[in-house]
Every structure is written in structure tokens, then in C-alpha cells.
Amino acid sequence: MPNFVIDMLPLEGPLVGIDPNQVTDRYRRVVLRLWLPFFRFHDLRHYAANIIHALGIPDQYIMECGGWKTDVTLKEIYRGTIDNYSLKFQQLAIAYFENMQHEKAKT
């Protein structure tokens, strides 16, 4: 976790004094109050795994962070594509081949 999050956590005792159902209920209310499109709390886990992967962090470190023992779950469920990164990588590939074509034309 980033240091700014760790700094907000208590040094001992429980992190929160509510049960998992209360966390879910409060989360839903906040999402609605902020007019965000609905997404499950667990979707944040998918998003984090996708971003970490898009940053180029090797799978074994993503697995350690997410608590997965094998890469099966990581690859089948959590490691998807992100539209912004898809476009970025498509443009990178196109630029590579365009540059290759220009280099060939020079010879």
C-alpha cells in the first residue's frame, strides 16, 4: 500500500469496528451518493491487478500482492486489458512498424 494509506491505519487493534456486510452497505451508499457508475467493491481488486500488470510488473509480484498461489487465477480472471493502455500499446506497435518501414526506405 502507498505510505499515505499506511499512515492512516491504526498501529494496533482492528482496522474498522464493523462487519463485512456493513462495509458493503456503506460502500454502496457512497457510490450512489457520488453518482458513480455501480461497481462492486471486489472490482477494485480486478482494477488494481490490471493496472499493476499494465505497469509491467512481473506476474510473480502481482501474485504476491494479490495473495494468489498460482498464476491460473491471475491470468484467467484478474489480468485483463484496460482501454487506455490498449490504445497506448497499439500506438506503440504501429509506431514501431512505421519506423521500421522508414528505415527500410532509407536503404
Beta strands, then each sheet from edge to edge (+ up, - down):
end
